[in-house]
Amino acid sequence: MKVLLVDDHPLYRQGLRTLLESIDSIEVVGEAGDGTEALAMADQLSPELVIMDITMPGQSGLEATRQLKEYYPQIKVIMLSGYADNVFVDQALKAGAEGYVYKDAAYDEISIAIDAVKKERPYLSPAVLQPVVKSYLQSTPEEKAISEYDKLTDREKEMFMLLVRGRTRTVIADTLNISPKTVDRHRSNLLKKLGLNTEKELKEFALNAGLLDQA
């Protein structure tokens, strides 16, 4: 796997590079000191993975990751950070990062994170996972439901609102200008995405999210 290292501290990069080059399947193809340089090098070197510091002078790792994913969505990103706050984790994942490694533990965890990302699995350091889980567990049912609803596509949200309004299969098909079979498929996918089994559960979900009054 071809890797590009991005960090504004040369000594830290050197240590990480030495570690990565000890792994047979890894080839470090370049190093960058900021987000702008990283984007230019990604265009030249075509890495498969970018290991990116979250905070750097100039263009931050978050902004660089957003642009990297926009232009080169196939490139994986593991974010390095000295912050274990769930706010930073959330921002990194929304920017498109597949992994988030706490910098103090990077030397111990980076090979594990790379292996997870190679297998198309997200990776979060245990140090950052605890506050993320705690935040999730402390959120209200309404907040959890809204969070799940926000992940739906625009078409899925249309389907959602029609279903909780009690519209029939035929009416939904006419409204969305699709076939009844397509309605069935969208309905099935929608329920699966929300972890639900029936339209009754869907209405309960809408109540928890505070959306049913809008229906």
C-alpha positions, 0 to 999 in steps of 0.5 A: 500500500502506497502511503503519503505522510502529512504532518508539520513536525519533521521529527514526528514524520521521520519516526512514523516513516521509520515505523511504517517502512518496517511493515512489508506491505507499506511503501511511504511514497512521500511526506508533506508539511501541510494540507496544501502540499499534501493535495499537490503530492496526492495528485503527483504520487497517487497514494492509496492512503494518506495519514494526516495530522488534523491541525497544521499551519495553513490549510488544516488536515480537516479541510485537506481531507475534505478536498482530497475526498472530493477529488480523489475519493478512492484515497483512504485517510487516517487522521492523526490528532492530539484531541480525544474530544468527540467533536473532533472525531465527528468533524474528521469522519464527516470530512471523509476520514476512514480512521482517527488515531490519537497521536500519543498512541499512534506508534502502537496503533497505526498498523492496526488502523491501516489493517482495518482501513485496508479491509474497508473498516473504520478505525477509532483509537480506544482513547477517542472511542470512550467519549464518543460512546459516552456522548451517544449513550447520553443523547436523548431518544429524540437526538438519536432518531434525528441523527439517524434521520439526517443520514437518509438521502433526499429520496429516502426522506420523501419516502419516510414522510409519505409512509408516516403520513399513511400514504398507500403504495399506489399513492406513493408511486404516483407522488414520486413518479415511480413504479409500485415495485420500486416503492416496495424496494425503497420502503424495504431499504429505508426500514433496513437503514433505520434498523426497523421492521414495520411501518408501526415502528417507523411511526414510533421513530417519527414520534421520537424524532419529533417529525410526525407533527410535520407529516 
